[in-house]
Amino acid sequence: MASRPGLHQHAAEVQGFGTVTRHWGMRGPTAYQLHLLSGKHAQEQLELVDALAERVQTLGGVAVGDPGTPR
């Protein structure tokens, strides 16, 4: 059974627009599905970064940085 958000929901702001936090959480009826989706997107981004780093090195550059380590 798929979860669907209700219309015209109101809740307190958890994090202001344009702000960044090191840790965040999801709550609500779609939290698990959003967790799976964000994990899928994170894995895809890591694969893209890896492909870019390999391309940089193939072209003679030096790829630096670790996307798994927050700055």
C-alpha positions as CSV (number, residue, x, y, z in Angstrom):
1,M,0.0,0.0,0.0
2,A,1.5,3.3,-1.1
3,S,1.6,6.3,1.3
4,R,0.2,9.6,0.0
5,P,0.7,12.9,1.8
6,G,-2.5,14.7,2.7
7,L,-3.4,18.0,1.2
8,H,-3.2,21.3,3.0
9,Q,-1.0,20.0,5.8
10,H,0.5,22.4,8.2
11,A,3.5,21.8,10.5
12,A,6.2,23.8,12.3
13,E,9.3,24.5,10.3
14,V,12.0,22.0,11.1
15,Q,14.9,23.7,9.2
16,G,14.9,27.1,7.5
17,F,15.1,27.4,3.8
18,G,18.7,27.8,2.6
19,T,20.2,26.4,5.8
20,V,22.5,23.4,6.0
21,T,22.8,21.0,8.8
22,R,25.2,18.0,9.2
23,H,22.4,15.7,10.5
24,W,18.8,15.6,9.6
25,G,15.9,13.3,9.9
26,M,12.6,12.5,8.2
27,R,9.3,11.9,9.9
28,G,5.9,11.0,8.8
29,P,4.1,8.4,6.7
30,T,6.5,8.7,3.8
31,A,9.7,8.7,5.8
32,Y,10.8,5.2,4.9
33,Q,10.2,5.7,1.2
34,L,12.1,9.0,1.3
35,H,14.9,7.3,3.2
36,L,15.2,4.7,0.5
37,L,15.1,7.3,-2.3
38,S,17.7,9.5,-0.7
39,G,20.0,6.5,-0.3
40,K,19.5,5.6,-4.0
41,H,20.3,9.1,-5.0
42,A,23.4,9.3,-2.7
43,Q,24.7,6.0,-4.3
44,E,24.2,7.4,-7.8
45,Q,26.0,10.6,-6.9
46,L,29.0,8.7,-5.5
47,E,29.2,6.6,-8.8
48,L,29.1,9.8,-10.9
49,V,31.8,11.4,-8.7
50,D,34.0,8.3,-9.1
51,A,33.5,8.4,-12.9
52,L,34.5,12.1,-13.0
53,A,37.6,11.5,-10.9
54,E,38.7,8.7,-13.2
55,R,38.1,10.9,-16.2
56,V,40.2,13.7,-14.6
57,Q,43.0,11.3,-13.9
58,T,42.8,9.9,-17.5
59,L,43.3,13.4,-18.8
60,G,46.4,13.9,-16.7
61,G,44.8,15.8,-13.8
62,V,44.8,15.0,-10.1
63,A,41.4,14.3,-8.5
64,V,41.3,15.3,-4.9
65,G,38.6,15.2,-2.3
66,D,36.5,12.5,-0.7
67,P,32.7,13.0,-1.2
68,G,32.1,10.7,1.8
69,T,33.8,13.2,4.1
70,P,31.8,16.3,4.9
71,R,33.8,19.5,5.1
